Amino acid sequence: MTDAVLRLIGVSQQYGHGATAISALSGVDLEVCEGEVVAIMGPSGSGKSTLLTIAGGLTMPTSGEVVVEGQHLADLGPRGLARLRRRSLGYVFQDFNLIPTLTALENVTLPLELDGRPRRAVREVGLEALASVQIADKQAAYPDDLSGGQQQRVAIARAVVGGRRLILADEPTGALDSATGEAVMRMLRGRAEAGAAVMLVTHEARHAAWADRIVFLRDGRIVDETRSGSADDLLLGAR
């Protein structure tokens, strides 16, 4: 297998202290390599979203290491983390996190503009990203004028714009109809085939089937891992 874009080494996350402490993750070891899609599945409260936020540098783990493209996130500091997210890391949030005063296109291109790229080139790349999720016709619309599904597609376009090397997606098809959800999974699969590493949280076996590997979490621990198979196998493993 090719080099790992993302490495989680002994990652644990604990909230609180003493007798009331809650362990969200316990000693998680995981690698995601370029060209690979990894799906994270498990019951509610198993630590899936916590794992994703730590992988994206949005939360620092209580213990363990997170390495993205050879960079230890704990060593980067706020500016270094911001630079990494602008250039290398795309994140699809469950609640979209779009800026209401910016249009769909402006939301998508904002990370590239903050990184100092030329405006004309940024606009072109942004339109391509919107087209990849079938929403280029809404480029001038503001988030409040878009449906939940349309907002989700804008959020996905923002995550993949500019050739990010690592794409993290938390239930990226949750607000989408079946046909659009399949199109999004096809697009993420295409990004992996172009060299990105993709990790997504999903509860849908049919979407996890697009992945190369499926990792099952329970009570903050990896309890199983399998190559993608039939939807029935995936559903059985997720229980």
C-alpha positions as CSV (number, residue, x, y, z in Angstrom):
1,M,0.0,0.0,0.0
2,T,1.1,3.6,-0.6
3,D,2.1,6.0,2.1
4,A,-0.4,6.9,4.8
5,V,-1.8,10.5,4.5
6,L,-3.4,10.1,8.0
7,R,-2.0,8.2,10.9
8,L,-3.7,8.0,14.3
9,I,-1.4,6.4,16.9
10,G,-2.8,5.4,20.3
11,V,-5.4,8.1,20.2
12,S,-7.6,8.4,23.3
13,Q,-10.0,11.1,24.2
14,Q,-11.4,11.6,27.7
15,Y,-14.0,14.2,28.9
16,G,-14.0,15.1,32.6
17,H,-11.9,13.7,35.4
18,G,-12.0,11.1,38.2
19,A,-15.2,9.1,38.7
20,T,-17.2,11.1,36.3
21,A,-14.7,10.9,33.4
22,I,-16.1,9.7,30.1
23,S,-13.9,7.9,27.6
24,A,-14.9,8.8,24.0
25,L,-11.9,7.0,22.4
26,S,-9.5,4.5,23.8
27,G,-6.1,3.7,22.1
28,V,-7.2,4.0,18.5
29,D,-4.6,3.1,15.9
30,L,-5.6,3.8,12.3
31,E,-4.0,4.7,9.0
32,V,-5.7,6.1,5.8
33,C,-3.5,6.0,2.7
34,E,-3.6,7.9,-0.6
35,G,-6.0,6.4,-3.0
36,E,-8.1,4.9,-0.2
37,V,-11.6,5.4,1.1
38,V,-12.2,4.3,4.7
39,A,-15.7,4.2,6.2
40,I,-16.2,4.4,10.0
41,M,-19.3,2.7,11.3
42,G,-20.7,1.9,14.7
43,P,-23.7,2.6,17.0
44,S,-24.6,6.0,18.3
45,G,-22.1,7.2,20.9
46,S,-19.3,4.9,19.8
47,G,-16.9,7.8,19.1
48,K,-17.2,8.1,15.3
49,S,-17.6,11.9,15.2
50,T,-15.0,12.4,17.9
51,L,-12.5,10.4,15.8
52,L,-13.2,12.6,12.8
53,T,-12.7,15.9,14.7
54,I,-9.4,14.7,16.1
55,A,-8.2,13.5,12.7
56,G,-9.0,17.0,11.4
57,G,-7.2,18.8,14.1
58,L,-10.4,20.4,15.4
59,T,-9.9,18.7,18.8
60,M,-6.6,17.6,20.3
61,P,-6.6,14.1,21.8
62,T,-6.1,13.5,25.5
63,S,-3.2,11.2,24.5
64,G,-1.8,9.8,21.3
65,E,-0.5,11.3,18.1
66,V,-2.2,12.5,14.9
67,V,0.0,12.8,11.8
68,V,-1.2,14.3,8.5
69,E,1.2,14.1,5.6
70,G,4.1,13.6,7.9
71,Q,3.2,16.6,10.1
72,H,2.4,15.9,13.8
73,L,-0.6,18.1,14.5
74,A,0.4,18.7,18.1
75,D,3.5,20.5,16.9
76,L,1.8,22.8,14.4
77,G,0.1,25.4,16.6
78,P,-3.0,27.4,15.6
79,R,-1.5,29.0,12.5
80,G,0.0,25.8,11.3
81,L,-3.2,23.9,11.8
82,A,-5.1,26.7,9.9
83,R,-2.6,26.5,7.0
84,L,-3.0,22.7,6.9
85,R,-6.8,22.9,6.7
86,R,-6.7,25.5,4.0
87,R,-4.2,23.5,1.8
88,S,-4.4,19.8,2.6
89,L,-7.5,19.0,4.6
90,G,-11.2,19.2,3.7
91,Y,-13.9,18.6,6.3
92,V,-17.6,18.0,5.8
93,F,-19.5,18.9,9.0
94,Q,-22.8,17.4,9.9
95,D,-24.3,20.9,10.4
96,F,-22.6,22.2,7.2
97,N,-20.9,25.3,8.9
98,L,-21.5,27.6,5.9
99,I,-21.1,31.3,6.3
100,P,-24.6,32.9,5.9
101,T,-23.3,36.2,4.4
102,L,-21.4,34.5,1.6
103,T,-22.8,32.9,-1.6
104,A,-22.4,29.2,-2.3
105,L,-19.4,29.9,-4.6
106,E,-17.8,32.3,-2.0
107,N,-18.2,29.6,0.7
108,V,-16.5,27.1,-1.5
109,T,-13.6,29.3,-2.5
110,L,-13.0,31.0,0.8
111,P,-10.2,28.6,1.9
112,L,-8.4,29.1,-1.3
113,E,-8.7,32.9,-1.2
114,L,-7.4,32.9,2.4
115,D,-4.4,31.0,1.1
116,G,-3.7,33.9,-1.3
117,R,-4.6,32.2,-4.6
118,P,-5.6,34.4,-7.6
119,R,-9.3,35.2,-7.6
120,R,-9.9,34.3,-11.2
121,A,-8.3,30.9,-10.8
122,V,-10.1,30.3,-7.5
123,R,-13.5,31.1,-9.1
124,E,-12.9,28.5,-11.8
125,V,-11.9,25.8,-9.4
126,G,-14.9,26.6,-7.2
127,L,-17.3,26.3,-10.0
128,E,-15.8,22.9,-10.9
129,A,-16.3,21.8,-7.3
130,L,-19.9,22.9,-7.3
131,A,-20.5,21.1,-10.6
132,S,-19.0,17.9,-9.2
133,V,-21.9,17.8,-6.7
134,Q,-24.5,19.0,-9.3
135,I,-25.2,22.4,-7.8
136,A,-23.3,24.9,-10.0
137,D,-26.6,26.6,-10.9
138,K,-26.9,27.8,-7.2
139,Q,-23.5,29.5,-7.2
140,A,-24.9,33.0,-6.4
141,A,-27.4,31.7,-3.7
142,Y,-26.9,32.4,0.0
143,P,-27.2,29.4,2.4
144,D,-30.5,30.6,3.8
145,D,-32.0,30.4,0.3
146,L,-30.8,26.8,-0.1
147,S,-32.5,23.6,1.1
148,G,-30.7,21.3,3.6
149,G,-29.6,19.0,0.8
150,Q,-28.3,21.9,-1.3
151,Q,-26.4,23.3,1.7
152,Q,-24.8,19.9,2.3
153,R,-23.6,19.7,-1.3
154,V,-22.0,23.2,-1.0
155,A,-20.3,21.9,2.2
156,I,-19.0,18.9,0.3
157,A,-17.8,21.1,-2.6
158,R,-15.9,23.3,-0.1
159,A,-14.2,20.2,1.4
160,V,-12.9,18.8,-1.9
161,V,-12.0,22.1,-3.7
162,G,-8.4,22.7,-4.6
163,G,-7.1,19.1,-4.6
164,R,-7.1,18.5,-0.8
165,R,-5.0,15.4,0.1
166,L,-7.2,14.4,3.0
167,I,-11.0,14.6,3.0
168,L,-13.0,13.9,6.2
169,A,-16.7,13.6,6.0
170,D,-19.3,13.3,8.8
171,E,-22.4,11.7,7.4
172,P,-21.9,13.4,4.0
173,T,-25.1,12.0,2.5
174,G,-27.4,12.5,5.5
175,A,-29.6,15.2,4.0
176,L,-29.5,13.9,0.4
177,D,-31.9,11.8,-1.6
178,S,-30.7,8.4,-2.7
179,A,-29.6,9.4,-6.2
180,T,-27.7,12.5,-5.0
181,G,-26.2,10.5,-2.2
182,E,-24.8,7.9,-4.7
183,A,-23.5,10.7,-6.8
184,V,-21.6,12.2,-3.8
185,M,-20.1,8.8,-3.0
186,R,-19.0,8.4,-6.6
187,M,-17.4,11.8,-6.4
188,L,-15.5,10.9,-3.2
189,R,-14.4,7.6,-4.7
190,G,-13.1,9.6,-7.7
191,R,-11.2,11.9,-5.4
192,A,-9.5,8.9,-3.8
193,E,-8.7,7.5,-7.2
194,A,-7.0,10.8,-8.1
195,G,-4.7,10.4,-5.0
196,A,-6.6,11.7,-2.0
197,A,-7.2,9.8,1.2
198,V,-10.9,9.8,2.3
199,M,-12.4,9.0,5.7
200,L,-16.1,9.2,6.2
201,V,-18.5,8.4,9.0
202,T,-21.7,6.8,7.8
203,H,-24.5,4.6,9.1
204,E,-25.6,3.6,5.6
205,A,-24.2,0.2,4.5
206,R,-24.8,1.0,0.9
207,H,-22.6,4.0,1.1
208,A,-19.9,2.2,3.2
209,A,-19.8,-0.3,0.3
210,W,-18.0,2.4,-1.7
211,A,-15.1,2.2,0.7
212,D,-12.0,0.1,0.5
213,R,-12.1,-0.7,4.2
214,I,-14.8,-0.4,6.8
215,V,-13.7,0.2,10.4
216,F,-16.2,-0.6,13.2
217,L,-16.2,1.4,16.5
218,R,-17.8,0.4,19.7
219,D,-17.4,2.2,23.0
220,G,-14.5,4.2,21.6
221,R,-12.5,1.2,20.4
222,I,-11.9,-0.4,17.0
223,V,-13.6,-3.7,17.4
224,D,-13.5,-4.9,13.7
225,E,-12.2,-4.0,10.3
226,T,-13.1,-5.5,7.0
227,R,-12.6,-5.0,3.3
228,S,-15.9,-3.7,1.7
229,G,-18.3,-6.5,0.9
230,S,-22.0,-6.9,0.6
231,A,-24.4,-4.6,2.3
232,D,-25.7,-7.5,4.4
233,D,-22.1,-8.2,5.7
234,L,-21.7,-4.5,6.6
235,L,-25.0,-4.4,8.4
236,L,-24.1,-7.5,10.4
237,G,-20.7,-6.0,11.3
238,A,-22.1,-2.7,12.4
239,R,-24.4,-4.3,15.0
